């Protein structure tokens, strides 16, 4: 179920709302309404839950993106490490031959 937030700027889907606005809406609803209160034909508890899930999904996506970046960096560093290790071994062997 896609919830539509009605504001002074018009109707907006939760998925399109800024994370800060979602957090502010959660705080406002939590402070000013009971979970059973109806807001825009939907219970306040449903609004809070849906907004919280949307925020959590966004954070998970950021974490996954960062993990992918780190994985790529790790591969590059591993390759560089292996090259340096090989160079070290070659220099050690040459040094022993001298």
Rosetta blueprint (number, residue, H / E / L):
1 X L
2 X L
3 X L
4 X E
5 X E
6 X E
7 X E
8 X L
9 X L
10 X E
11 X E
12 X E
13 X E
14 X H
15 X H
16 X H
17 X L
18 X L
19 X H
20 X H
21 X H
22 X H
23 X H
24 X H
25 X H
26 X H
27 X H
28 X H
29 X H
30 X H
31 X H
32 X H
33 X L
34 X L
35 X L
36 X L
37 X L
38 X E
39 X E
40 X L
41 X L
42 X E
43 X E
44 X H
45 X H
46 X H
47 X H
48 X H
49 X H
50 X H
51 X H
52 X H
53 X H
54 X H
55 X H
56 X H
57 X H
58 X H
59 X H
60 X H
61 X H
62 X H
63 X H
64 X H
65 X H
66 X H
67 X H
68 X H
69 X H
70 X H
71 X H
72 X H
73 X H
74 X H
75 X H
76 X H
77 X H
78 X H
79 X H
80 X H
81 X H
82 X H
83 X H
84 X H
85 X H
86 X H
87 X H
88 X H
89 X H
90 X H
91 X H
92 X H
93 X H
94 X H
95 X H
96 X H
97 X H
98 X L
